[in-house]
Amino acid sequence: MDKNLLGYKGIKPVLAIVILLTLVQSASIIMFATWLAEVISALFAGESLHQQYSKIYMFLGAFLVRHIINFIQQKVTYAFAEATGASLRKQLMNKLFELGPRFAKTAGTGNLVTLVLEGVTKFRNYLELIIPRMVGMSILPWVILVYVFMQDITSGIILLVSMPILIVFMILIGLAARKHTERQLDTYRTLSNHFVDSLRGLETLKFLGQSRAHGHSISRVSDRYRSATMRTLRVAFLSSFALDFFTMLSVATVAVGLGLRLVDGNMALVTGLTVLILAPEYFLPVRMVGADFHATLDGKEAGAAMKSIIDEPMQQEAELKGSAKQREAAGVQWTAESKLVLSGVCVQHQVDANPSLNNVSAHIQGMQKIGIIGASGAGKSTLIDVLGGFLQPTAGQFELDGSAVNSLIHEAWRQLTTYIPQQPYLFSSSLADNIRFYSPEASAVEVEQAATAAGLSELVRSLPQGMDEMIGGGGRPLSGGQEQRVALARAFLSERPIMLLDEPTAHLDIETEYELKQTMLSLFNDKLVFLATHRLHWMPDMDKIIVLDHGQVAEVGTHQELIARKGAYYSLITSQMEGVQ
């Protein structure tokens, strides 16, 4: 059983109900076995059938009670599994938003999508099956064993000795199965990530004429997953066969002992029949756990994977405090008078690696347009992640409106930010719903105005269903420029005062970029903007430029100041031949 199972909300009442129902079910099994044995032995002794009607009815009643209780258990555990699965998915999605895009890149988009969609379903199946199975195995065999000992000590000893052998065998099988299942899940994650990456790059592969060659790569990854799945299935089939074999062998041993004593006249027929009927019931919970073990193992692993993400340390969230004048009940505010100071900020992802950011300091005030530039690997994206509250710095201090904080990892800060990445994600939904990402309650008129401002009017007119046209996965594909315009429309619709852009036009051709530039510049008005880019033609429009070099701040100033200084910024412009004056 999953060690985290007892930590889920509502599990204790469910366990109490299932335990009570299992105790009643145990009593019904003993009663129907006893009454059935009495009816058969009485008929064997020559009594008439009508004399046994009362016991037959009682046997049928006990039999029905057993299956009704089983039905109730399924309903109770199903309701709990549904509620817990929905709660876990919500927690996982919230945590992924907190961890930000950097974590998604590290963990693999395909893996996370598979975990959220299929992993939650598998985990629900695991909860639905494992609770009644484990409770049944913990209670039912022992109740039956006590009753069998009361009827026949020899049979009780045989059952008592047989059970540990089966449990040890299940543990050994479980360890082997777990190893194969982990390998299967690893190959499945690889396949998921590979598939998503292939879909994203399909147009590029086709353009370069590499789509057919890439098919062999997909085939190899798929074959590894197929092989891992077949190995897991072999273990599952062999373990089920062995478990059934040893169970039948134990029941046969009890039956032989009962038969010999019945022949010798050392046991009453009714006692022998009662024990013989109860012997399979004694092993049934163990067999059911063994049969469902492989069906639930992937659900258990999926639950553990989701729990590990939910418990991913965010270190300590910053306490964003300040005067009542600056703070509303909704949280932190950013106005033209607001100030943010970074002092000695460092980010080091590995102990023996060079820091991505090293002693970065900056002073930011009000509504400014701030360009963040530098060569590839200079730390631009890392700084954007820190400023967006996606990444906890290794060292350094922040000061927000005079209040010292450890980092910007706080929900109140993230509610102020709009993030436009290099490749915006389009959800499998309508164009309007995609634009509403930051403002779910926006009206149709507001969505249309945002689309127009972002230059999507022509696209909307070309769509058969207009703003209701499905885009994203399974919907109408959009070009890179159109996807970027959807991201801009989201930003136009959003009233958040802080905007972070991480290489938003890196994958666009220069003509499309210049076409979008004027739209984007109008979007920057009256906002605090952080624009990380390697395309320097944006810099004359920035109020301040931060030049990064190997994770350190090389220069800070306006475009004209840095040109006149002829330092790192001037060298970048010269090397890229931007022609910026």
Secondary structure, 3 states (H helix, E strand, C coil): CCCCHHHCCCHHHHHHHHHHHHHHHHHHHHHHHHHHHHHHHHHHCCCCCHHHHHHHHHHHHHHHHHHHHHHHHHHHHHHHHHHHHHHHHHHHHHHHHHHHHHHHHHHCHHHHHHHHHHHHHHHHHHHHHHHHHHHHHHHHHHHHHHHHHHHCHHHHHHHHHHHHHHHHHHHHHHHHHHHHHHHHHHHHHHHHHHHHHHHHCHHHHHHCCCHHHHHHHHHHHHHHHHHHHHHHHHHHHHHHHHHHHHHHHHHHHHHHHHHHHHHHCCCCHHHHHHHHHHHHHHHHHHHHHHHHHHHHHHHHHHHHHHHHHHCCCCCCCCCCCCCCCCCECCECCCCCCCEEEEEEEEECCCCCCCCCEEEEEEEEECCCEEEEECCCCCCHHHHHHHHCCCCCCCEEEEEECCEEECCCCCHHHHCCEEEECCCCCCCCEEHHHHHCCCCCCCCHHHHHHHHHHCCCHHHHHHCCCHHHCEECCCCECCCHHHHHHHHHHHHHHCCCCEEEEECCCCCCCHHHHHHHHHHHHHHCCCCEEEEECCCHHHHHHCCEEEEEECCEEEEEECHHHHHHHCCHHHHHHHHHCCCCC
